[in-house]
Amino acid sequence: MSHELLTVEEMGEADRLAIASGVPGEELMANAGRAIADAIGLRWTARPVSVLCGPGNNGGDGFVVARLLQERGWPVRLALLGNRDALKGDAAHHAALWTGHVEPLTAECINGAGLVVDALFGAGLSRPLEGTPAETLRRVACPLVAVDVPSGLNGNTGEIEGFALQAVLTVTFFRGKPGHWLNPGRGLCGETICADIGIPPDVLQTIAPQTWRNGPALWDLPQSSVDDHKYRRGHCLIATGTMPGAARLAAHAALRAGAGLVSVAVAPDAMTALAALPAAVILRPAADLLAFASLAKEPRVAAMVLGPGAGADGRTRRRVLAALATGKPCVIDADGLTAFADASGRLFASLAAGNAVLTPHEGEFSRLFPVSTGDKLHRARAAAERSKAVVLLKGPDTVIAAPDGRAAINTNAPPWLATAGSGDVLAGLIGGLLAQGLPVFEAAAAGAWLHGEAANVHGPGMIADDLPDALPEALHAARDRARIRHG
């Protein structure tokens, strides 16, 4: 599936540009319906199917699906919301090609169905789903195939408008939408496939989308050279505090991400607690702020990670400000964020260089951005614009947003990644990529994808300590995909 994600409005523009370039709208609709019928035929044997058609183009796709399935020997019932004579344009054209019976949409039209095709509204619905359509869908007791998105799902936000029914399969066209990958839409769509229906890819040059599905198509990993040495590959400094176990996880991840050198700034009395670190990690005593600031300013330190296990106190706040004052790329995570819960303006003022990644979960995010409203993608973008930092808003549908409006939705995180310490690994992983010179947005996006891929490599039963050692295989997977992309 291509990595660009289009809003509902941008997809409408893609249709318009395709038609303006000479691709007939009737052909686009025919191709869409054929893609749905083909996907159904690959997954189910012939059985009674009810195709529920709406009054717009989504319904027109449904008429094509009904005709093709009937031609292939499926028993088809077609129910229409509204009057057939009221259909317009391409939908009217394809409705005229349907020679079977058209019954009004009622809850009875799904009786006896072994499969239901929801071609009612798709992503273009601008009001809550209610009335007869909602009542009909509530009675569905067999697999549901959704055309574009399950009716009632907002294609831009992934939020449910009134009611939406769980789909087993969703077939969308040309490019996916944010709502396919933002929760709860991601789960509601079931298996999501994106069909090529003949829209020329060069329409994207005019649309210039700013949202992507995260993956190796969006970024390149740092490249090694035969004459590299440890400092050329980057020195990542990690600050720790009251919970040194978090720093251990972050340091191990930064090393596995490819940083040439990783050091941990630690209070002298906590040295023994970090004895389990990989032998390659250097412990640097930092008894006070002055000592830490001196370490942060060292010319060979290329990037820093602040917050994991640091303690949400004034000491951590001062260290974060000292690190940001150097102008070097920083990852600010966990306690490094919570320490500014009542002083977010001070943090944002220090981020003016746009050289930092903030990695909050929802709780930390709400403390830093208490007046933020809207869906997850909107909130992350607004936070990035407000703070002038790249914001990585964690969750099963992690969003990475840049101050310039770019955003990526990460979709490869398995459920078992929700375990204590996995966020510390993510922070160190991003820090290791920053130390190697990856730009801030790309480092955050690559870190999120590699984090999810490493969890998939290990599989269920994983704990955070397992993630760093799974990173080499995840890195190989990213490089393999990059080679395919670059030919």
C-alpha positions as MATLAB code, in Angstrom:
seq = 'MSHELLTVEEMGEADRLAIASGVPGEELMANAGRAIADAIGLRWTARPVSVLCGPGNNGGDGFVVARLLQERGWPVRLALLGNRDALKGDAAHHAALWTGHVEPLTAECINGAGLVVDALFGAGLSRPLEGTPAETLRRVACPLVAVDVPSGLNGNTGEIEGFALQAVLTVTFFRGKPGHWLNPGRGLCGETICADIGIPPDVLQTIAPQTWRNGPALWDLPQSSVDDHKYRRGHCLIATGTMPGAARLAAHAALRAGAGLVSVAVAPDAMTALAALPAAVILRPAADLLAFASLAKEPRVAAMVLGPGAGADGRTRRRVLAALATGKPCVIDADGLTAFADASGRLFASLAAGNAVLTPHEGEFSRLFPVSTGDKLHRARAAAERSKAVVLLKGPDTVIAAPDGRAAINTNAPPWLATAGSGDVLAGLIGGLLAQGLPVFEAAAAGAWLHGEAANVHGPGMIADDLPDALPEALHAARDRARIRHG';
ca = [
       0.000    0.000    0.000;
       1.404    3.420   -0.965;
       2.465    5.535    1.963;
       0.677    8.825    1.188;
      -2.580    9.348    3.070;
      -5.224   11.656    1.637;
      -7.978   13.456    3.466;
     -11.521   13.045    2.175;
     -11.196   16.444    0.512;
      -7.846   15.575   -1.070;
      -9.272   12.313   -2.418;
     -12.105   14.280   -3.998;
      -9.492   16.481   -5.637;
      -7.630   13.399   -6.888;
     -10.844   12.189   -8.546;
     -11.405   15.613  -10.099;
      -7.849   15.854  -11.426;
      -8.034   12.341  -12.859;
     -11.242   13.130  -14.722;
      -9.795   16.442  -15.927;
      -6.799   14.552  -17.309;
      -9.078   12.397  -19.470;
      -9.962    9.401  -17.269;
     -13.780    9.018  -17.419;
     -15.519    9.002  -14.056;
     -17.583    6.007  -15.179;
     -14.328    4.097  -15.678;
     -13.040    5.022  -12.227;
     -16.278    3.776  -10.680;
     -16.221    0.579  -12.730;
     -12.643   -0.074  -11.637;
     -13.551    0.549   -7.993;
     -16.457   -1.868   -8.091;
     -14.360   -4.483   -9.864;
     -11.635   -4.185   -7.218;
     -14.211   -4.807   -4.483;
     -15.777   -7.770   -6.292;
     -12.329   -9.267   -6.932;
     -11.335   -8.860   -3.284;
     -14.556  -10.562   -2.207;
     -14.017  -13.413   -4.652;
     -10.523  -14.031   -3.297;
     -11.800  -14.383    0.269;
     -15.259  -16.010    0.073;
     -17.036  -18.592   -2.004;
     -20.359  -17.671   -3.600;
     -23.149  -17.160   -1.061;
     -26.201  -14.920   -0.647;
     -24.973  -11.317   -0.505;
     -26.844   -8.132    0.297;
     -25.365   -4.985   -1.278;
     -26.500   -1.834    0.549;
     -26.237    1.216   -1.707;
     -26.335    4.864   -0.720;
     -27.502    7.867   -2.771;
     -24.033    8.967   -3.940;
     -20.905    7.624   -5.587;
     -20.400    5.056   -2.834;
     -23.742    3.617   -3.856;
     -22.646    3.679   -7.491;
     -19.674    1.490   -6.528;
     -22.199   -0.838   -4.895;
     -24.204   -1.213   -8.119;
     -21.028   -2.288   -9.917;
     -20.221   -4.808   -7.173;
     -23.759   -6.251   -7.310;
     -23.665   -6.629  -11.106;
     -20.253   -8.300  -11.172;
     -21.029  -10.696   -8.325;
     -24.308  -11.658   -9.982;
     -22.466  -12.325  -13.251;
     -20.110  -14.590  -11.305;
     -22.968  -16.676   -9.955;
     -23.601  -15.079   -6.565;
     -27.199  -14.695   -5.333;
     -27.444  -10.898   -4.926;
     -29.972   -8.643   -3.211;
     -29.521   -4.917   -3.791;
     -31.104   -2.374   -1.472;
     -30.989    1.358   -2.150;
     -31.343    4.251    0.278;
     -33.534    6.710   -1.606;
     -34.982    6.741   -5.101;
     -33.149    5.185   -8.067;
     -34.296    8.083  -10.272;
     -32.522   10.525   -7.949;
     -29.076    9.059   -8.656;
     -26.829   11.312  -10.710;
     -23.757   11.120  -12.914;
     -21.583    8.038  -12.745;
     -23.776    6.431  -10.088;
     -26.844    6.785  -12.329;
     -24.913    5.279  -15.246;
     -23.926    2.157  -13.329;
     -27.333    1.834  -11.685;
     -28.834    1.652  -15.202;
     -26.591   -1.342  -15.974;
     -28.072   -3.297  -13.059;
     -30.882   -5.479  -14.378;
     -31.911   -7.025  -11.084;
     -34.481   -5.897   -8.561;
     -33.815   -2.777   -6.465;
     -35.517   -2.890   -3.079;
     -35.733   -0.050   -0.568;
     -33.230   -0.102    2.248;
     -34.840   -1.710    5.280;
     -33.635   -3.898    8.098;
     -35.202   -6.875    6.278;
     -32.957   -6.582    3.218;
     -30.136   -8.437    4.978;
     -32.257  -11.444    5.945;
     -30.542  -14.661    4.854;
     -27.342  -12.897    3.793;
     -24.022  -14.672    4.197;
     -22.143  -11.467    3.341;
     -23.081   -7.781    3.381;
     -21.468   -5.057    1.291;
     -21.718   -1.614    2.906;
     -21.774    0.862    0.008;
     -23.970    3.361    1.833;
     -21.848    6.421    2.537;
     -18.107    5.820    2.761;
     -15.804    8.558    4.005;
     -17.920   11.414    2.708;
     -20.622   11.222    5.397;
     -20.792   14.605    7.150;
     -23.340   13.759    9.855;
     -23.852   10.988   12.416;
     -25.091    7.707   10.983;
     -28.608    7.122   12.281;
     -32.098    6.139   11.224;
     -32.712    3.291    8.757;
     -29.049    2.896    7.686;
     -27.881    2.539   11.281;
     -30.772    0.233   12.164;
     -30.024   -1.980    9.148;
     -26.310   -2.229    9.932;
     -27.010   -3.015   13.589;
     -28.858   -6.144   12.481;
     -26.000   -7.507   10.360;
     -24.888  -10.882   11.743;
     -22.462  -11.974    8.991;
     -19.168  -10.640    7.591;
     -19.306   -7.033    6.374;
     -17.251   -5.608    3.498;
     -16.954   -1.811    3.580;
     -16.584    0.327    0.474;
     -13.997    3.051    1.193;
     -14.669    3.066    4.961;
     -17.392    1.543    7.133;
     -20.358    3.924    6.984;
     -20.295    6.156   10.041;
     -16.497    6.266   10.236;
     -14.852    9.656    9.693;
     -12.205    9.169    7.010;
     -10.121   12.082    8.264;
     -10.061   11.341   11.984;
     -10.839    7.652   12.485;
     -13.665    8.643   14.832;
     -17.131    7.089   14.781;
     -19.938    9.466   13.838;
     -23.026    8.108   15.565;
     -22.657    4.423   14.702;
     -20.387    2.258   12.567;
     -20.236   -1.511   12.239;
     -17.081   -3.612   12.406;
     -15.932   -4.605    8.916;
     -14.000   -7.753    8.077;
     -12.610   -6.124    4.939;
     -12.391   -2.507    3.785;
     -11.514   -1.672    0.179;
     -10.427    1.891   -0.485;
      -9.031    3.461   -3.641;
      -5.827    5.094   -4.910;
      -4.534    6.064   -1.468;
      -5.581    5.363    2.090;
      -6.997    7.967    4.449;
      -5.920    8.902    7.985;
      -9.143    7.388    9.333;
      -8.076    3.945    8.123;
      -5.131    4.003   10.546;
      -6.180    6.198   13.473;
      -8.059    4.437   16.263;
     -10.804    3.392   16.498;
     -10.972    3.380   12.702;
      -7.932    1.174   12.353;
      -9.637   -1.648   14.219;
     -13.068   -1.007   12.736;
     -11.866   -1.351    9.128;
     -10.582   -4.906    9.588;
      -8.258   -5.868    6.742;
      -7.720   -2.737    4.644;
      -6.613   -2.883    1.027;
      -6.054    0.026   -1.346;
      -6.950   -0.607   -4.991;
      -5.523    1.066   -8.086;
      -8.521    2.342  -10.036;
      -6.690    4.297  -12.737;
      -6.029    7.645  -11.070;
      -2.659    8.906  -12.387;
      -0.096    9.033   -9.560;
       1.139   12.432  -10.723;
      -2.002   14.073   -9.287;
      -0.144   13.859   -5.976;
       2.239   16.557   -7.205;
      -0.686   18.973   -7.315;
      -2.296   17.786   -4.083;
       1.020   17.725   -2.148;
      -0.214   15.552    0.754;
       1.283   16.185    4.167;
       0.249   12.961    5.904;
       1.816    9.541    5.441;
       1.600    6.025    6.723;
       4.940    5.588    8.459;
       7.488    3.206    6.993;
      10.831    2.957    5.187;
       9.339    4.663    2.121;
       9.272    7.861    4.172;
      12.880    7.992    5.378;
      16.346    6.574    4.741;
      18.481    5.147    7.509;
      21.984    6.554    8.061;
      24.491    5.092    5.630;
      27.782    3.606    6.807;
      31.112    4.192    5.124;
      34.264    2.052    5.089;
      36.195    4.885    6.721;
      33.709    5.468    9.553;
      34.873    5.652   13.146;
      32.872    5.802   16.347;
      32.637    9.574   16.516;
      31.636    9.877   12.864;
      28.788    7.460   13.610;
      27.749    9.749   16.449;
      28.013   10.063   20.219;
      24.703    9.877   22.114;
      24.590   11.125   25.720;
      21.824    9.825   27.982;
      20.973   11.475   31.273;
      19.649    9.362   34.115;
      18.476    9.916   37.668;
      16.402    8.068   40.218;
      15.524    5.009   38.076;
      18.697    3.942   36.251;
      16.983    0.893   34.723;
      15.305    3.220   32.221;
      18.685    4.616   31.207;
      19.979    1.077   30.680;
      17.201    0.371   28.215;
      17.688    3.675   26.392;
      21.484    3.262   26.188;
      21.254   -0.289   24.872;
      18.769    0.845   22.201;
      20.931    3.791   21.136;
      23.857    1.437   20.607;
      21.760   -1.021   18.610;
      20.401    1.845   16.505;
      23.929    2.430   15.258;
      25.353    5.227   17.400;
      29.134    4.901   17.432;
      29.389    5.761   21.125;
      26.843    5.953   23.940;
      27.551    7.439   27.340;
      25.344    7.839   30.391;
      25.555   10.850   32.666;
      24.987    9.484   36.162;
      25.331   10.612   39.770;
      28.450    9.056   41.326;
      26.424    7.210   43.964;
      24.331    5.480   41.256;
      27.255    3.959   39.339;
      26.758    0.469   40.735;
      23.088    0.444   39.698;
      24.206    0.675   36.081;
      26.600   -2.240   36.215;
      24.339   -4.296   33.927;
      24.822   -1.917   31.009;
      26.540   -3.275   27.898;
      30.291   -2.971   28.317;
      30.428   -0.582   25.338;
      28.451    2.072   27.241;
      30.581    4.641   29.047;
      29.490    5.907   32.455;
      30.189    9.610   32.980;
      29.877   11.018   36.510;
      27.711   14.115   36.733;
      27.258   15.084   40.348;
      25.548   18.407   39.679;
      24.144   20.632   36.945;
      27.518   22.177   36.184;
      29.065   18.749   35.570;
      26.168   17.693   33.341;
      26.248   20.939   31.357;
      29.958   20.406   30.771;
      29.291   16.913   29.374;
      26.470   18.195   27.170;
      28.731   20.852   25.651;
      31.479   18.428   24.666;
      31.989   18.865   20.914;
      31.794   15.140   20.205;
      28.356   14.730   21.796;
      26.004   14.729   18.807;
      22.608   14.077   20.439;
      21.069   13.619   23.880;
      18.242   11.705   25.514;
      16.685   13.242   28.614;
      13.939   12.002   30.880;
      13.905    8.190   31.141;
      14.091    7.416   34.859;
      15.227   10.962   35.590;
      12.629   12.004   38.177;
      10.008   14.676   37.457;
      11.683   17.407   39.494;
      13.578   20.660   39.244;
      16.875   18.860   38.730;
      15.558   17.199   35.588;
      14.060   20.462   34.374;
      17.387   22.228   34.711;
      19.211   19.432   32.869;
      16.739   19.560   29.987;
      17.193   23.321   29.655;
      20.973   22.955   29.782;
      20.894   20.321   27.058;
      18.601   22.388   24.828;
      20.847   25.417   25.297;
      23.599   23.593   23.395;
      21.467   23.558   20.233;
      22.135   19.836   19.748;
      19.320   17.416   18.847;
      17.532   16.137   21.938;
      14.903   13.535   22.733;
      12.788   14.615   25.694;
      10.793   11.778   27.166;
       8.920   10.668   30.299;
      10.054   12.641   33.364;
      11.746   15.166   31.103;
       8.246   16.131   29.938;
       6.407   15.789   33.224;
       8.954   18.070   34.898;
       7.501   20.908   32.772;
       3.831   20.149   33.474;
       3.438   23.530   35.187;
       6.033   25.342   33.065;
       5.389   24.263   29.494;
       5.978   27.790   28.185;
       9.500   27.714   29.514;
      10.144   24.418   27.734;
       8.646   25.644   24.459;
      10.701   28.822   24.551;
      13.843   26.695   24.743;
      12.738   24.607   21.736;
      12.757   27.525   19.331;
      15.552   25.949   17.265;
      13.198   23.093   16.301;
      15.865   20.537   17.097;
      14.049   18.305   19.573;
      11.665   15.366   19.692;
       9.006   15.248   22.406;
       7.704   11.720   23.018;
       4.628   11.964   25.280;
       1.976    9.356   25.919;
      -1.556   10.710   26.261;
      -1.190   11.519   29.967;
       2.049   13.454   29.500;
       0.593   15.148   26.428;
      -2.447   16.401   28.353;
      -0.191   17.900   31.016;
       1.944   19.756   28.465;
      -0.920   20.781   26.161;
      -3.953   20.996   28.491;
      -6.204   22.931   26.090;
      -5.593   20.703   23.079;
      -8.762   19.348   21.462;
      -9.725   17.373   18.377;
      -8.638   14.070   16.927;
      -5.163   12.647   17.524;
      -3.681   13.800   14.233;
      -4.954   17.338   14.722;
      -3.753   17.482   18.321;
      -0.256   16.252   17.459;
       0.063   18.763   14.616;
      -1.138   21.620   16.803;
       1.293   20.614   19.550;
       4.203   20.511   17.108;
       3.310   23.946   15.806;
       2.937   25.310   19.351;
       6.162   23.834   20.716;
       8.302   24.115   17.547;
       9.414   20.525   18.174;
       8.648   17.232   16.522;
       5.908   15.621   18.635;
       5.642   11.836   18.781;
       2.286   11.154   20.430;
       2.443    7.525   21.528;
      -0.179    4.820   21.348;
      -1.198    1.915   19.135;
      -1.681    4.574   16.430;
       1.386    6.688   17.240;
       1.426   10.011   15.380;
       4.659   11.810   14.528;
       4.107   15.488   13.685;
       6.549   18.216   12.627;
       6.141   21.982   13.145;
       5.857   22.463    9.360;
       2.687   20.348    9.189;
       4.124   17.011    8.067;
       2.737   14.026    9.940;
       3.071   10.251    9.867;
       0.858    7.599   11.440;
       2.698    4.519   12.663;
       0.777    1.314   12.029;
       3.085   -1.630   12.785;
       3.034   -1.687   16.602;
       1.745   -5.011   18.006;
      -0.277   -5.129   21.247;
       2.584   -6.675   23.233;
       4.608   -3.495   22.761;
       2.501   -2.022   25.580;
       4.887   -3.072   28.342;
       6.917   -1.242   30.981;
      10.147    0.205   29.640;
       9.312    0.067   25.939;
       9.107    3.866   25.836;
      12.646    4.122   27.234;
      13.817    1.894   24.384;
      12.052    4.153   21.865;
      13.687    7.275   23.302;
      17.151    5.711   23.099;
      16.493    4.416   19.595;
      15.567    7.880   18.341;
      18.578    9.351   20.147;
      20.865    6.859   18.415;
      19.463    7.829   15.014;
      19.806   11.548   15.780;
      23.427   11.018   16.800;
      24.090    9.607   13.336;
      22.772   12.757   11.699;
      19.241   11.760   10.714;
      16.956   14.835   10.574;
      14.637   15.194   13.542;
      11.311   14.276   11.904;
      12.861   11.368   10.026;
      14.631   10.092   13.151;
      11.381   10.122   15.137;
       9.447    8.386   12.344;
      12.178    5.794   11.733;
      12.478    5.162   15.467;
       8.741    4.514   15.819;
       8.707    2.056   12.901;
      11.851    0.202   14.015;
      10.422   -0.004   17.539;
       7.287   -1.703   16.222;
       9.240   -3.938   13.853;
      11.549   -5.103   16.639;
       8.499   -6.042   18.715;
       7.112   -8.014   15.770;
      10.467   -9.738   15.282;
      10.402  -10.987   18.866;
       6.694  -11.789   19.050;
       4.361  -12.295   22.022;
       5.976  -12.691   25.416;
       8.349   -9.816   24.723;
       9.542   -7.518   27.500;
      11.295   -4.210   26.984;
      14.713   -5.766   27.614;
      14.202   -7.909   24.502;
      13.686   -4.992   22.128;
      17.271   -3.736   21.663;
      18.536   -7.176   20.650;
      15.735   -7.460   18.074;
      16.749   -4.162   16.447;
      19.412   -5.578   14.082;
      16.770   -7.688   12.320;
      14.416   -4.691   12.222;
      17.197   -2.569   10.699;
      17.804   -5.247    8.062;
      14.086   -5.239    7.214;
      14.106   -1.437    6.799;
      17.186   -1.549    4.566;
      15.702   -4.349    2.439;
      12.588   -2.278    1.832;
      14.712    0.750    1.001;
      16.635   -1.258   -1.605;
      13.370   -2.294   -3.227;
      12.187    1.334   -3.233;
      15.420    2.642   -4.762;
      15.612   -0.220   -7.267;
];
